[in-house]
Amino acid sequence: MPELELRSRLPTRATRKPPLLFVHGGYTDAWCWEPHFLPWFAARGWPATVAREAPPRRLMFEAAPVRMGQAWSPSISPDGRLIVFLGGLEQGIDGFFIHELETGVTRHLTAGVNEGG
């Protein structure tokens, strides 16, 4: 499920007006509301927010095994400390690896087709 990113413009003074939520259609993005509509309504006392799909987060790291060519299907642990992924060479998948973000250590968890496993 995609994450939502909310961008808001608030009135400069407290207001009793209900907040407005702007949702774009299928062929546009939050940019259609942000530069003109959100400031206009906020200036008139309406808290205005636009919702958009958050851009994907990309994380790059150097995997310790020099022989590793590619990594597939990365998954980040709920606490954000570990990445588990399939790693391999051009000839096939070597197995599962786990990378600790804090220490930078990458461990080979399972043997794959290239190691006879």
C-alpha positions in Angstrom: 0.0 0.0 0.0 1.5 3.4 -0.9 2.3 5.9 1.8 0.6 9.3 1.7 2.4 12.5 2.1 0.4 15.5 3.5 1.4 19.1 2.8 -0.5 21.8 4.6 -0.8 25.6 4.7 -2.3 26.9 7.9 -3.9 30.2 8.7 -1.7 32.7 10.5 -4.3 33.1 13.2 -6.5 30.6 15.1 -9.7 29.9 13.3 -12.9 27.9 13.8 -13.2 27.0 10.1 -13.0 23.3 9.4 -9.9 22.0 7.6 -10.0 21.4 3.8 -8.4 18.4 2.2 -7.6 18.6 -1.5 -7.3 15.4 -3.4 -6.1 15.4 -7.0 -7.5 13.3 -9.8 -6.0 10.6 -11.9 -4.0 12.7 -14.3 -2.4 15.2 -12.1 -0.6 15.5 -8.7 -0.4 17.7 -5.6 1.2 20.5 -7.7 -2.2 21.5 -9.0 -3.3 22.6 -5.5 -0.1 23.7 -3.7 1.0 26.9 -5.4 -2.3 28.7 -5.6 -5.2 27.0 -3.8 -3.6 26.1 -0.5 -2.2 29.6 0.1 -5.4 31.3 -1.0 -7.6 29.4 1.4 -5.1 29.6 4.3 -5.0 33.4 3.9 -8.7 33.4 4.4 -8.6 31.3 7.6 -9.1 27.8 6.2 -6.5 25.2 7.2 -5.7 23.6 3.8 -4.0 20.2 3.2 -3.2 18.3 0.0 -2.7 14.5 0.0 -0.4 12.8 -2.5 1.4 9.5 -2.9 4.8 9.7 -1.2 7.7 9.2 -3.5 9.4 5.9 -3.0 12.3 5.8 -0.6 15.6 4.6 -1.9 18.4 3.2 0.2 21.8 2.4 -1.2 24.5 0.6 0.6 27.7 -1.3 -0.2 27.3 -5.0 0.5 30.3 -6.6 2.1 30.7 -9.7 -0.1 32.8 -8.5 -3.1 31.6 -11.4 -5.2 28.0 -10.2 -5.0 26.8 -8.7 -8.3 23.2 -7.9 -7.6 20.6 -7.7 -4.9 16.8 -8.4 -5.3 13.7 -8.1 -3.2 15.0 -6.0 -0.4 12.9 -5.8 2.8 13.6 -3.4 5.7 12.9 -4.7 9.2 10.1 -2.9 11.1 12.6 -1.2 13.4 14.6 0.1 10.4 17.9 -1.5 11.5 18.2 -4.5 9.1 17.8 -5.2 5.3 17.2 -8.7 4.1 17.6 -9.4 0.4 18.4 -12.0 -2.2 21.9 -11.6 -3.5 23.7 -13.2 -6.4 26.0 -13.2 -9.4 25.1 -13.1 -13.0 24.8 -17.0 -13.0 22.1 -17.1 -10.4 21.0 -16.3 -6.9 23.6 -17.0 -4.1 21.0 -16.9 -1.3 19.6 -14.6 1.4 21.8 -11.9 3.0 21.1 -9.6 5.9 22.7 -6.1 6.2 22.9 -4.3 9.5 22.6 -0.5 8.8 24.2 0.6 12.0 27.4 -1.5 11.7 27.5 -1.9 7.9 28.0 -5.6 8.3 26.4 -7.9 5.7 26.0 -11.6 6.5 25.2 -14.5 4.1 22.3 -16.4 5.7 21.6 -19.2 3.2 23.5 -21.0 0.5 21.9 -20.8 -3.0 22.4 -22.5 -6.3 25.9 -21.2 -6.8 27.1 -22.8 -3.6 25.5 -26.1 -4.2 22.7 -25.5 -1.7 
